Amino acid sequence: MAPWVLVGLAALVGLAVRGAAGLLVGAVVGIALASILGFFVRKAQGGLLPSKVRRELIVNLLTGWPNVISEAFPGLEGDALFKAIEQVIEGVARRAVSLAPSNSEVWSAPVVARALEAAAAEEPSQEMKAFYFVVSQEIARGWYGPQ
């Protein structure tokens, strides 16, 4: 989703420079700029979740829930395990973005909970369902719990 402030500013500049036609052109340019900016921000972060947040969540999962992790990702260890967990978490993040009613609510507890529930519901493996459950527990404790 495009940041509407950038789109609005580009549309206003277009309006000031070229009138009504400039408003439309400015809005299109604003959407394009916002999309390009979003692409580069996601590339810099390594995904939708900032890399620091994602890394901290994965470390907490690996140290707090080693049995669940080893059952959900059998045979993986080291970097391969870290990357596999990272991909699953990024999938949940993409789902949260699609479920959120607005940009400001993407990382709200209800939206993240619905994203995790939806991901778990589509998962046939009981081990992965348990993994999604511990992810929800770790997120609730780490992101929304008492600080």
C-alpha positions, 0 to 999 in steps of 0.5 A: 500500500502506498503511503498516502501522504506521499501520494497527496503531496505529489498530487498537490504539486501536480495541481499547483504546476498543471492544474486538474490534469497535474493533480491526476499525473501527480497522484500517479507519480506519487503512487509510483514513487511510494511503491519504489520507496517501499520496495527499497525499504523492504529490500533494506530490511530484508522483508516486511518485518525489520531484520532486527525484529525478525532476528530477535524473534527467531533467536527467542524461538530457538532458545525458548522452544527448541523442541517445537522448532526441531519437530517443525523443521526436522533435519535443519540446523544453523543458517538453513534453520534460521532461513526457514524460520525467517521465510515462515515469519515473512509469510505471516507478515505478508498475510498480516499486511493483506488482512489489515484494514489499514497500514497503521493496523498491520502490526496490531495484536488482532491482525497478527493473531488472525494472520497466525491463525490463518497460516496455522489453519492451512498447515496440514502438519501438526508440528507446524501448527505447534510452531505457529502457536509458539510464534504467537506466544512469543510475539504476544510476550515480546511485542505486546506483553509488559515491557 
